[in-house]
Amino acid sequence: MYLNCHTYYSLRYGTIKPEQLLAIASENGVQTLALTDINSTSACLDVMRLSKKYKIKPVLGVDFRNGVQQQFILIAKNNQGFQNINAYLSKFLHNHDLQIPERPDQDLDDCFVIYPYQNDKHFELKPNEFLGITPKDLNTLKFSKWNEFKHKLVVLKTVSFQNKKGFNTHRLLRAIDNNTLLSKLPQSEEGHENDMMLPYNDLCETYSEFPKLISNTEQLLETCTTTFDFENTEPKNQKCLTENETSDYQLLKQLTYDGIHYRYGSEVEQKVYERIEKELHIIKKKGFVSYFLINWKILEYARSKNYYYVGRGSGANSIIAYLLRITDVDPIELDLYFERFINLFRQNPPDFDLDFSWKDRDDITNYIFNTFKHTALIAVYNTFKFRASIRELGKVFGLPKSEMDKLTRGKYNLNQLDQISQLVIKYSKYIEGFPNYLGIHAGGILISEQPIHSYCATFMPPKGFATTQFDMVVAEDIGLYKFDILSQRGLGKIKEAVEIIDANYKEQPPIDIHDIKGFKKDERIKDLLRNAKAIGCFYVESPAMRMLLKKLQVDNYLGLVAASSIIRPGVAKSGMMREYILRYRYPERRKEAHPVLQKIMPETYGIMVYQEDVIKVAHLFGGLDLGESDMLRRGMSGKFRSRDEFDKVKQKFFDNCIKDGKPEDLVADVWRQVESFAGYAFAKGHSASYAVESYQSLFLKAYYPLEYMTATINNFGGFYNTELYVHEARMHNGIIEAPCINQSFTQAVIKEKTIYLGFMFLQSLEAKTINRILNERQEHGKFESLDDFIERVPISIEQISILIKINAFRFTGINKRELLWEAHLKISKTVIKEDIVTLFKTERVNYNTPELPSTELENAFDSIELLGFSLCNPFYLLEKHSISNLRAKHLTQLENKLIIIEGYLITTKNTKTSNGKMMHFGTFLDRDGDFLDTVHFPPIAAKYPFRGKGIYSITGKVMVEFDCVTIEVSKMERLAIIEDPRYSVNSLNPTFQNKKSFQDLKMVQG
């Protein structure tokens, strides 16, 4: 009876959750309803999946609207109709210039069309078209021409809200959508306050004078049947890469055996062949053959284009993936657990996360869309967050910014707030988690056997690729499994570094960056790992990873693989990271492991480190079968829908252990470790893939640090910002130069030991200006003077001022203040046009400019303004002379001593204690450029907060644990820097208050 039901996927309009809609319908005795969200089919599959639980037959459709103006409703008679609706809706979602017409402008077979009733309009209806009569239309219908066509009329009772609170929420969402005050929201932008579901009998009573409308509606709904099989989770991805499944399997087998020589050479152990046959058998049985071949096809194209990539995920546990060159991880060498990658109980294919350089990924995505017929990116639901909602609703209610700031910081007593502020808090909590708008998944792509529109409509984000209206969880529910095409800057750094090295060292053989076996034995790399000197290196440069490497003193591949997973929150949270460090460093400690756990995980000393350890422990310690063990692993991931099944598995784990005679406290402790993983731990193959890339970057850092840091700077760093990588290059004896008109390019370049920063790092310098400079220099050679530059390059005074301030014309030998005067006198502020070539060159007028000296100190402040950081040592900008001569290198000798030291803030990590209080970890540089690591417990974090970038005086106790030094902070204050001389009355004669001479400053300039 309900032909127009909305969920909260009618974005910023509906207020009912999908399952809640079914529950409301069940309570009201409704057996069939049509889900017709506004311009959306996001909720359709979810409602179909959940409908059996509520014994309701859902019918699928869409409410087509321009804004809130309803044009018509389309309802699918069957699956083909649903596909037609999705394709039709997608036409408008792909092209925002198209308006939805009053009537469908194409034949939509297998669909019903329902138009809103308009008394003054009368038009001919096709056999599949009807007019919808709302309760408020009933009185006028009696006197309308349409009353004579009762066979074409149906009940149209819209459902958008559950109750009055839902309607109030709707009004707030409409105000947010219209960016207006609630008091100024036009009524035309709202739904009707009575758009709520009535009990079935009450609805029939409302239309009792028009029984024909009721029967028409019921007959229409009975005609509609759309089905999706959620029980059969057989993959719905593209079934074949070749002409059929048989030839697909033959191709997979051939590629596998062809890859043996490349990976293993001529001497191959028997267990390699045994593993191959075991995997091929299960891959075929589970229907995953095409999944492997499609990944292989994508990467074959990548190799043809010489793109660097890393294949990771649980699929990295597979020898087939290794032989097909999807991954670079040898499961035989690492003894990777086969059942984590795939087993007969597992429904979904193994994960392959394919990482490409950020520069190459778009081409890979293009290739996929051009090669495979039914393809789409996956959406993510960007939801309302509590704090963001406070701001949105604060604006709707007209709260001042200061009040919104107070509410977002949580600095209030709810009972002491005024009524408006209480409403803001109340409704911010209510809409938290509501979908706000659709975004794009980080890398998920669907390659389907059936058209994507069989499942949902698609929209076209700025990225330019069709994107589903549902997320990856809904896709997996129906059996559509994503291919992950991801980008990361680490691969871009490696590729660019190799290109720079090959260009700069032409006399030596090209680098084989894939010589991982050689890298594992390299002593220089071992030294970098042991001493945690890995800034710029993939996955091993963060403060937490740097400290972990120091504590473990890892210098081998397997140790790094373990460290890549130990650092994850699950292992750390359980307290097992510390225990792993103890057992790693002190072999006698390993005897404390339970014998069963030691036997299951000998390599990690009886400690769960990898995802597959959950399966092993559940299976071998807890007595669960592999299907139940995998259910346990998935239950930890946060994507698992049914907690009931998970709880049953948990209970069986405990029952089996107790029945087996294991002590209850041991079982509880093991379970705590299992539970703490919470989806964070990596599969071992995944960690091993990360470690491969880490070794590649470590090799480049060990042998070509300046070239590698140049590539790092050009790829916008990694964990840290550009400033730290510039600093790291300087620590390796690099000379850093500001951008230069005659030496620099768009990106940074290295010439021997000198790195010239690129023009792209200058804030507000336009790309067209950069291109003009570089094109002119390439065609006609270097610039000889400022006049020569102005003559050859059309440029505005604003743009040339940026270049002069960064001292890009220093080759002229003229002070930049004088150059600025000249530029202002010689360049008009009018719109710049391209120069017209003339036969004779007009001589420039030269003006006598006053002598206006600039200083190195002004250069420092100009670089802070234009680059975001100074090219001099920031400690030389302190207002007062240092009161501490301590450096990071002294701290190992001062364990448990209270010290005062100064540090330049690099980064902070905020976290919460077990009781919810905020604490911080800080990373600083000392005056020599070495790292200082600090811990700020909640009382200190509250009393001495970080106050942005700068140099801090840090008071605290020196703590040394496993050779790793931290400062437990007891007091901290940010130190003042000198006044900016560019705006000082003494700017022509500045002095250093900290007694450092200009010559000192020059020494640390690039």
DATA-V916225 format. One record per pair of residues at least 6 apart in sequence whose ideal C-beta (glycine too) atoms are under 6 Angstrom apart, sorted by sequence separation. I is the first residue (numbers start at 1). J is the second residue. D is the distance in Angstrom with one decimal. If there is no record, write none. Layout:
I:J:D / I:J:D
This chain:
8:14:4.9 / 37:43:5.9 / 76:82:3.9 / 92:98:5.1 / 141:147:5.7 / 161:167:4.7 / 207:213:5.3 / 242:248:5.2 / 283:289:5.9 / 315:321:5.0 / 321:327:4.7 / 369:375:5.1 / 406:412:5.9 / 461:467:5.7 / 519:525:5.8 / 528:534:5.7 / 534:540:4.4 / 535:541:5.1 / 554:560:5.5 / 571:577:5.0 / 583:589:4.8 / 618:624:4.6 / 634:640:4.9 / 730:736:5.8 / 759:765:5.8 / 783:789:4.5 / 864:870:5.0 / 912:918:5.9 / 913:919:5.9 / 926:932:5.6 / 981:987:4.5 / 7:14:5.3 / 8:15:5.7 / 51:58:4.7 / 64:71:4.9 / 175:182:4.7 / 207:214:5.4 / 241:248:5.7 / 302:309:5.3 / 534:541:5.2 / 582:589:5.0 / 583:590:4.8 / 619:626:6.0 / 701:708:5.1 / 748:755:5.7 / 749:756:5.3 / 863:870:5.3 / 959:966:5.0 / 6:14:3.6 / 25:33:5.4 / 64:72:5.5 / 92:100:5.6 / 133:141:5.9 / 240:248:5.2 / 260:268:6.0 / 322:330:5.8 / 342:350:5.5 / 356:364:5.6 / 458:466:4.2 / 459:467:5.6 / 502:510:5.4 / 598:606:4.1 / 700:708:4.2 / 717:725:5.3 / 863:871:4.9 / 924:932:4.2 / 7:16:5.3 / 76:85:5.6 / 161:170:5.7 / 242:251:5.9 / 341:350:5.1 / 458:467:5.8 / 554:563:5.6 / 597:606:3.9 / 713:722:5.8 / 748:757:5.2 / 807:816:5.5 / 959:968:5.4 / 981:990:4.3 / 48:58:5.7 / 63:73:5.2 / 175:185:4.8 / 204:214:6.0 / 394:404:3.9 / 458:468:5.8 / 472:482:5.6 / 501:511:5.9 / 619:629:4.5 / 657:667:4.2 / 726:736:5.7 / 748:758:4.7 / 809:819:5.6 / 860:870:4.7 / 910:920:5.6 / 7:18:4.8 / 47:58:5.1 / 74:85:4.8 / 174:185:5.9 / 178:189:5.7 / 316:327:4.4 / 566:577:5.1 / 618:629:3.9 / 635:646:3.7 / 747:758:4.2 / 759:770:4.5 / 956:967:4.2 / 957:968:4.6 / 35:47:5.1 / 62:74:5.4 / 319:331:5.0 / 456:468:5.3 / 457:469:5.3 / 593:605:5.8 / 601:613:5.8 / 713:725:5.1 / 744:756:4.6 / 746:758:5.2 / 804:816:5.2 / 860:872:4.8 / 908:920:5.5 / 909:921:4.4 / 922:934:3.9 / 956:968:5.1 / 61:74:5.3 / 316:329:4.6 / 391:404:5.5 / 456:469:4.7 / 498:511:5.4 / 593:606:2.9 / 712:725:4.9 / 743:756:4.8 / 745:758:5.8 / 746:759:5.7 / 886:899:5.9 / 956:969:4.2 / 7:21:5.5 / 61:75:3.7 / 117:131:5.4 / 317:331:5.6 / 456:470:5.3 / 532:546:4.4 / 566:580:5.7 / 615:629:4.4 / 618:632:5.0 / 744:758:5.8 / 746:760:5.1 / 908:922:5.3 / 956:970:5.1 / 61:76:5.8 / 174:189:5.1 / 311:326:4.4 / 498:513:5.5 / 548:563:5.7 / 590:605:4.6 / 744:759:5.8 / 804:819:4.8 / 886:901:4.4 / 954:969:6.0 / 955:970:5.4 / 44:60:5.0 / 60:76:5.0 / 112:128:5.4 / 113:129:4.4 / 114:130:5.1 / 115:131:5.5 / 116:132:5.9 / 117:133:5.3 / 174:190:5.7 / 311:327:3.9 / 600:616:5.0 / 709:725:5.5 / 740:756:5.7 / 776:792:5.0 / 804:820:5.3 / 884:900:4.9 / 907:923:4.9 / 920:936:4.1 / 955:971:4.0 / 390:407:4.9 / 532:549:4.3 / 632:649:5.2 / 737:754:5.8 / 776:793:5.4 / 884:901:5.4 / 906:923:4.6 / 919:936:5.9 / 114:132:4.6 / 390:408:5.1 / 532:550:4.5 / 615:633:5.6 / 631:649:5.4 / 735:753:5.6 / 739:757:5.3 / 884:902:5.7 / 919:937:5.4 / 954:972:5.4 / 171:190:5.9 / 317:336:4.1 / 548:567:5.7 / 614:633:4.9 / 709:728:5.6 / 734:753:5.8 / 735:754:4.5 / 736:755:5.5 / 737:756:4.7 / 905:924:5.6 / 919:938:5.1 / 117:137:4.7 / 133:153:5.4 / 256:276:5.9 / 600:620:5.2 / 709:729:4.0 / 739:759:5.3 / 773:793:5.8 / 882:902:6.0 / 904:924:5.9 / 952:972:5.5 / 953:973:5.4 / 119:140:5.1 / 131:152:5.9 / 387:408:4.7 / 440:461:5.6 / 628:649:5.0 / 734:755:5.4 / 772:793:5.2 / 903:924:2.8 / 904:925:4.6 / 917:938:3.9 / 920:941:5.1 / 60:82:5.2 / 130:152:5.5 / 131:153:5.3 / 132:154:5.7 / 134:156:5.1 / 545:567:5.6 / 583:605:4.0 / 825:847:5.1 / 919:941:5.1 / 952:974:5.2 / 953:975:5.7 / 35:58:5.6 / 62:85:5.5 / 122:145:5.3 / 133:156:5.8 / 317:340:5.4 / 318:341:4.8 / 397:420:5.1 / 530:553:5.2 / 544:567:6.0 / 706:729:5.9 / 786:809:5.8 / 800:823:5.1 / 903:926:5.9 / 918:941:5.7 / 84:108:5.1 / 130:154:4.7 / 132:156:2.9 / 317:341:3.5 / 746:770:5.6 / 950:974:4.8 / 951:975:4.9 / 13:38:5.7 / 18:43:4.4 / 32:57:4.5 / 34:59:4.2 / 35:60:5.9 / 36:61:4.2 / 38:63:4.8 / 119:144:5.1 / 529:554:5.3 / 530:555:4.7 / 596:621:5.5 / 36:62:5.7 / 167:193:5.0 / 314:340:5.8 / 529:555:5.1 / 706:732:5.9 / 729:755:5.8 / 10:37:4.6 / 34:61:5.3 / 36:63:4.4 / 38:65:5.3 / 62:89:5.5 / 84:111:5.9 / 125:152:5.0 / 299:326:5.9 / 314:341:5.4 / 397:424:6.0 / 440:467:5.7 / 580:607:4.9 / 705:732:4.1 / 785:812:5.7 / 822:849:6.0 / 947:974:4.7 / 5:33:5.2 / 9:37:4.9 / 10:38:3.9 / 18:46:4.8 / 22:50:5.8 / 26:54:4.5 / 296:324:4.6 / 444:472:5.4 / 706:734:4.8 / 821:849:4.3 / 944:972:4.2 / 18:47:5.1 / 71:100:4.9 / 81:110:3.4 / 526:555:4.0 / 903:932:4.5 / 940:969:5.3 / 5:35:5.4 / 7:37:5.9 / 80:110:4.6 / 81:111:4.5 / 394:424:5.5 / 551:581:5.2 / 769:799:4.8 / 797:827:4.7 / 874:904:5.1 / 2:33:4.3 / 3:34:4.7 / 6:37:5.5 / 9:40:5.0 / 19:50:5.3 / 25:56:5.5 / 71:102:5.8 / 160:191:5.0 / 295:326:5.2 / 393:424:4.7 / 576:607:5.0 / 622:653:4.0 / 818:849:4.9 / 935:966:5.4 / 4:36:5.2 / 22:54:4.2 / 78:110:5.4 / 552:584:5.6 / 797:829:5.7 / 9:42:4.0 / 66:99:5.7 / 77:110:4.7 / 623:656:3.5 / 714:747:4.3 / 786:819:5.7 / 933:966:4.8 / 934:967:4.7 / 935:968:5.2 / 936:969:5.0 / 9:43:4.4 / 22:56:5.5 / 66:100:5.3 / 161:195:6.0 / 390:424:5.9 / 393:427:5.7 / 446:480:5.3 / 622:656:5.5 / 714:748:5.5 / 818:852:5.7 / 76:111:5.9 / 160:195:4.3 / 161:196:5.4 / 249:284:5.6 / 315:350:4.0 / 393:428:5.7 / 622:657:5.8 / 713:748:4.9 / 817:852:3.7 / 934:969:5.1 / 7:43:4.6 / 64:100:5.0 / 314:350:4.7 / 315:351:5.8 / 446:482:6.0 / 786:822:6.0 / 790:826:5.9 / 796:832:5.2 / 36:73:5.3 / 74:111:5.1 / 75:112:4.5 / 158:195:4.5 / 252:289:5.4 / 314:351:4.8 / 315:352:4.2 / 520:557:4.7 / 765:802:5.2 / 817:854:4.8 / 159:197:4.7 / 313:351:3.4 / 390:428:4.8 / 444:482:3.7 / 445:483:4.9 / 710:748:5.2 / 794:832:4.7 / 815:853:5.8 / 816:854:5.2 / 888:926:4.6 / 908:946:5.7 / 74:113:6.0 / 313:352:5.1 / 389:428:3.9 / 815:854:5.4 / 887:926:5.0 / 249:289:5.3 / 279:319:6.0 / 313:353:4.3 / 444:484:6.0 / 445:485:5.7 / 710:750:4.6 / 742:782:4.5 / 762:802:5.7 / 794:834:5.6 / 34:75:5.4 / 72:113:5.6 / 73:114:4.3 / 248:289:4.9 / 252:293:5.9 / 279:320:4.9 / 311:352:5.9 / 312:353:4.9 / 443:484:4.7 / 636:677:5.4 / 638:679:4.9 / 742:783:6.0 / 794:835:5.4 / 887:928:5.3 / 248:290:5.7 / 386:428:5.5 / 389:431:5.6 / 443:485:4.9 / 636:678:5.6 / 637:679:3.9 / 741:783:5.5 / 888:930:4.0 / 72:115:5.1 / 276:319:5.9 / 311:354:5.6 / 443:486:3.8 / 566:609:5.8 / 636:679:4.9 / 707:750:6.0 / 275:319:4.8 / 565:609:5.0 / 706:750:5.8 / 888:932:5.2 / 905:949:5.9 / 41:86:5.9 / 309:354:5.9 / 310:355:4.4 / 565:610:5.4 / 710:755:5.6 / 70:116:5.1 / 386:432:4.8 / 309:356:5.1 / 384:431:4.8 / 562:609:5.6 / 904:951:5.1 / 384:432:5.8 / 490:538:3.7 / 241:290:5.4 / 307:356:5.9 / 308:357:5.9 / 902:951:5.8 / 903:952:5.7 / 240:290:5.6 / 383:433:5.3 / 384:434:4.9 / 239:290:5.7 / 902:953:5.6 / 903:954:5.6 / 155:207:5.7 / 235:287:5.8 / 238:290:5.8 / 241:293:4.2 / 383:435:5.6 / 384:436:5.1 / 807:859:6.0 / 875:927:4.9 / 234:287:5.9 / 307:360:4.4 / 383:436:5.8 / 901:954:5.4 / 381:435:4.4 / 382:436:5.3 / 382:437:5.3 / 900:955:5.1 / 295:352:5.1 / 382:439:4.6 / 787:844:4.8 / 805:862:4.6 / 155:213:5.2 / 291:349:4.5 / 4:63:6.0 / 379:438:4.7 / 380:439:4.8 / 898:957:5.6 / 899:958:5.9 / 153:213:5.2 / 263:323:5.8 / 272:332:5.9 / 282:342:5.6 / 614:674:5.7 / 806:866:5.1 / 288:349:4.8 / 380:441:5.1 / 897:958:5.5 / 150:212:4.3 / 154:216:5.0 / 155:217:4.3 / 154:217:4.5 / 377:440:5.5 / 378:441:4.1 / 614:677:6.0 / 895:958:5.5 / 256:320:5.5 / 259:323:3.4 / 894:958:4.7 / 608:673:5.4 / 895:960:4.5 / 301:367:5.3 / 378:444:3.8 / 256:323:5.0 / 739:806:5.7 / 741:808:4.8 / 891:958:5.1 / 377:445:5.8 / 738:806:5.1 / 740:808:5.6 / 741:809:5.8 / 4:73:5.8 / 255:324:5.6 / 738:807:5.7 / 739:808:5.2 / 742:811:5.6 / 376:446:5.2 / 611:681:4.9 / 135:206:5.4 / 375:447:5.4 / 611:683:4.5 / 892:965:5.9 / 374:448:4.2 / 610:684:4.1 / 891:965:4.8 / 372:447:4.7 / 376:452:4.5 / 368:445:6.0 / 374:451:5.2 / 374:452:5.5 / 376:458:5.5 / 377:465:5.1 / 379:467:5.4 / 379:468:5.3 / 376:466:4.8 / 377:467:4.2 / 378:468:5.5 / 379:469:6.0 / 381:471:5.9 / 376:467:6.0 / 380:471:5.6 / 376:468:5.0 / 379:471:5.8 / 378:472:5.2 / 576:673:5.9 / 878:975:5.8 / 879:976:4.3 / 879:977:5.8 / 574:673:4.8 / 878:977:6.0 / 879:978:5.1 / 877:977:4.5 / 877:978:5.8 / 574:676:3.5 / 573:676:4.8 / 763:866:5.7 / 378:482:5.7 / 762:866:5.4 / 570:676:5.4 / 761:867:5.7 / 570:677:3.8 / 112:220:5.9 / 570:678:5.4 / 570:680:3.6 / 569:680:4.6 / 570:681:4.6 / 568:680:4.5 / 568:681:5.3 / 881:994:4.4 / 233:347:4.4 / 879:993:5.4 / 881:995:5.8 / 565:681:5.7 / 878:994:5.1 / 565:682:4.4 / 861:980:5.1 / 365:485:6.0 / 876:996:5.1 / 68:189:5.7 / 364:485:5.7 / 861:982:5.8 / 565:687:4.5 / 564:687:4.0 / 858:981:5.4 / 857:981:5.3 / 858:982:5.6 / 876:1001:5.5 / 361:487:4.0 / 561:687:4.8 / 564:690:4.9 / 561:688:4.9 / 564:691:5.8 / 358:487:4.1 / 872:1001:5.5 / 561:691:4.7 / 353:484:4.4 / 354:485:5.5 / 355:486:5.0 / 356:487:5.6 / 358:489:5.8 / 560:691:4.6 / 873:1004:4.3 / 349:481:5.2 / 872:1004:5.0 / 348:481:5.5 / 353:486:5.8 / 355:488:5.0 / 359:492:5.6 / 857:990:5.5 / 872:1005:5.4 / 357:491:4.3 / 358:492:5.6 / 871:1005:5.7 / 357:492:3.9 / 736:871:5.9 / 871:1006:4.8 / 24:162:6.0 / 357:495:5.7 / 856:998:5.4 / 82:226:5.3 / 856:1001:4.6 / 14:160:5.1 / 15:161:5.2 / 16:162:5.5 / 77:223:5.9 / 723:869:3.8 / 856:1002:5.5 / 77:224:5.3 / 79:226:5.4 / 76:226:5.5 / 15:166:4.2 / 539:690:5.1 / 4:156:5.9 / 3:156:5.8 / 1:155:5.9 / 4:158:4.5 / 5:159:4.4 / 6:160:4.5 / 15:169:4.6 / 540:694:5.1 / 15:170:5.3 / 538:693:4.7 / 539:694:5.4 / 538:694:5.2 / 2:159:5.7 / 538:697:4.8 / 537:697:4.1 / 12:173:4.4 / 537:698:5.2 / 59:221:5.7 / 537:701:5.5 / 12:177:4.0 / 59:224:4.3 / 60:226:5.1 / 473:639:5.6 / 28:197:5.4 / 29:199:5.8 / 30:200:5.3 / 528:698:5.5 / 28:199:4.5 / 29:200:4.1 / 28:200:6.0 / 24:197:5.3 / 525:698:4.8 / 528:702:5.6 / 516:692:5.6 / 519:695:4.4 / 536:712:4.5 / 525:702:5.4 / 542:719:4.7 / 524:702:3.9 / 541:719:5.3 / 516:695:5.8 / 48:228:5.2 / 519:699:5.0 / 49:230:5.0 / 724:906:5.8 / 308:491:4.6 / 513:696:5.4 / 308:495:4.8 / 32:221:4.6 / 536:725:6.0 / 535:728:4.8 / 731:929:5.4 / 1:203:5.6 / 494:696:5.3 / 490:693:5.9 / 494:697:6.0 / 497:700:4.9 / 501:704:5.2 / 501:707:5.1 / 500:707:4.6 / 238:447:5.0 / 237:447:5.7 / 239:449:5.1 / 497:707:5.5 / 238:449:5.2 / 497:708:4.6 / 236:449:5.8 / 182:396:4.9 / 497:711:3.8 / 496:711:3.9 / 1:217:5.6 / 176:392:5.0 / 181:398:5.4 / 493:711:4.7 / 493:712:5.1 / 175:396:4.4 / 493:715:4.7 / 492:715:4.3 / 172:396:5.8 / 489:715:4.5 / 236:479:4.1 / 235:479:5.5 / 236:480:5.0 / 237:481:5.8 / 234:479:6.0 / 233:479:4.9 / 235:481:5.8 / 228:478:6.0 / 172:427:5.8 / 737:1006:5.0 / 736:1006:2.8 / 735:1006:5.9 / 340:612:3.4 / 337:612:4.0 / 340:615:5.8 / 339:615:6.0 / 345:626:5.2 / 345:627:3.1 / 343:626:4.9 / 346:630:5.6 / 345:630:5.7 / 339:626:5.6 / 340:683:5.6 / 336:684:5.6 / 336:685:5.1 / 334:688:5.6 / 329:685:5.2 / 329:688:4.3 / 329:689:5.4 / 327:689:5.9 / 328:692:5.0 / 87:453:4.5 / 93:459:4.0 / 94:460:4.1 / 86:453:3.9 / 90:457:4.8 / 89:457:4.3 / 90:458:4.8 / 317:685:4.0 / 314:683:4.5 / 316:685:3.0 / 83:453:4.9 / 86:456:5.9 / 316:686:5.7 / 83:454:4.9 / 86:457:4.3 / 313:686:5.6 / 316:689:4.9 / 312:686:4.7 / 312:689:3.5 / 310:689:5.6 / 543:923:4.6 / 310:693:5.3 / 551:962:3.8 / 551:964:5.0 / 550:964:4.6 / 41:456:4.7 / 41:457:4.8 / 547:964:5.1 / 8:434:5.1 / 9:435:6.0 / 42:469:4.5 / 41:469:5.6 / 42:470:5.5 / 46:474:5.9 / 49:477:5.7 / 40:469:5.9 / 45:474:5.1 / 45:478:5.9
